[in-house]
Every structure is written in structure tokens, then in C-alpha cells.
Amino acid sequence: QRILRLAEMCRRLETEEEKVLPFYPSSLAEREQQDARRILAASPSEPLARAMQDYVGLERFWQRFNKAKLEEKALERAQAALANRNQHLRQLLQQYLAGAALSQKVSRDPPPL
């Protein structure tokens, strides 16, 4: 009940884009979507299926939760890629600075006779 109440409160804070298209489009074909709707509309006969109807309101929550988790994983991968690139650039900079310091030292020394 608490999660459903919080979801209703959060719904008011959604942007217009989230209200219109809150999730990614379904990957099911039209026929599969029709079958799913038909099954969901029928009253369940099994005890577990009847118990699951109590949690239908949480479907939006789990969709949003999964979307947030996917975005979090994508950001973690992007952060790791940027960290690797940063490390590579630091190594290149160190090599450049070492070469520049060596060339300055050579130019300061008088040429041997």
C-alpha cells in the first residue's frame, strides 16, 4: 500500500514526456500483445494467479525500477570507459612531458668538443 501511495505521489511530479511515453515500446508483436491482454482480462482460476492480481498495481513500479536499473548500468559502463580513456590520456601526457624535459636538458648542455 505504501509503495502504491508513493507511486501516486510521484506520478504528479512526472514530466509531460514521461506521462505520454513513460517506457520503451513493447517488443511483442501485435498478436502477442492481444493474447497477453486477453489472458490478463480473464479471471484466474489458479490460487497463485489470483494472488498475483493483488500486485497488478505494482507493474508500473517494476517497469520504472527496471528502467532505472538499466540506465544505472549503462552509466556505470560509460563511467568505466571514460576512466580508461582518462588513464590512457594521462599516460600519453606523462610520456610527452618526459620527452619535453629530456629535450630541454639536452639543449642546455653545451655540445661536447
PEPE-V774513 format. One record per run of one state. SS is the DSSP state (H for helix, E for strand, L for the rest). FROM is the first residue (numbers start at 1). LEN is the number of residues. Records with the same first field share a line. If there is no record, write none. Layout:
SS->FROM-LEN + FROM-LEN
This chain:
L->1-1 + 12-4 + 21-9 + 42-5 + 109-5
H->2-10 + 16-5 + 30-12 + 47-62
